[in-house]
Amino acid sequence: MTQPRSALISLGDTAWYHCVSRCVRRAFLCGEDRLTGKNFEHRRGWIAARIKELAAIFAIDIAAFAVMSNHYHVVAHVDRARALGWSVDEVLTRWTQLFTGPLLVRRYLSPARAGMDRAEIAKVAEIAALYRARLHDLSWFMRGLNESLARQANGEDGCTGRFWEGRFKSQALLDEQALLAAMAYVDLNPVRAGMAETPETSDYTSIQERLGAAPAARASAGDATEAPLPQAPLMPFDATGRTAWAIPFAFEDYVELVDWTGRALQPKKKGMIAAHQPKILERIGVDGPAFIDFSTRFLKEFGSAVGAPGALIDLCARRQIKYLRGIHTARKMFGSQPQRAA
């Protein structure tokens, strides 16, 4: 049975999520359609830019992303505390970068504020409270991303109608093991699909951007006549785990893991890398061979949440359900000790 989004995205369980949106039409989201000969490669730039534009507005940070031919992946961190610390003015300024807002809000953000009475100011504060909640809501983030991309693509294609395959899919990442697996899965998508030979040549992925090999920035999915919005950088790494808004790994270890796993997934190159496990795997207790085996089937093996067995069992209790898909895979891949992500 389909679960409500409020049950799948619960900040009380975790602030980390893996999200996927897939194009519903036969026509490509990006890439080249061999049947029609049309090339949509430029749309990759729209998506990558829009993800980072929204991250600069929302209290949501991006740990990893990958733009594929008919879908895209995002690994995101929701920072509710940051949104709660914003002033009313900052909340309204952020929100009106995306939406016009009611006349009362536009007046408040203009010199006309001086003439507003207490009742009007109180109403603005009420509106700001609603916007504040949306600015740390992953569903609103994905809505802002998908709706703007759909309008731009439909306009370019000269058609109307649904562009995306219903709701976006989300997986709660309950611990460090799950976060690591999701990020590596996302960054290696083009390699596994045969679209790129190495992570640094995987266009429009976070790993390529982190390695300094990303192509030049393209226009966002917004109106080309509008000034582009500022873009947020990707989340930094911090191996000490002391920085709440950073990924709790060393970047060097993560790059080693992605390279090692990616080579192991290439049939022609399998066995060319020494059979040692990256330090990060040893530190958090991930089984290397199982990690490689399941990294090609991440979405199929797990359901709405990913984590060590103990973390999945705890989530079942909180959701008051008997079972979550992926518990057997978790036992093989992550061992038995739960470890919460930051």
Secondary structure, DSSP 8 states (H G I E B T S, - for coil): ----HHHHS-TTT-SEEEEEEEB-SSS-SSSB-TTT--B-TTHHHHHHHHHHHHHHHSSEEEEEEEE-SSEEEEEEEE-HHHHHTS-HHHHHHHHTTT----HHHHHHTSGGGGG--HHHHHHHHHHHHHHHHHTT-HHHHHHHHHHHHHHHHHHHHT--S--B-SS-EEEEE-BHHHHHHHHHHHHTHHHHTTS-SSGGG-TTBHHHHHTT--------SS-TTS----------B-TTS--TTSBSS-HHHHHHHHHHHHHHH-TTTTT-S-S---HHHHHHT--HHHHHHHTTSHHHH--SEE--HHHHHHHHHHHT-S--TTHHHHHHHH-S---B--
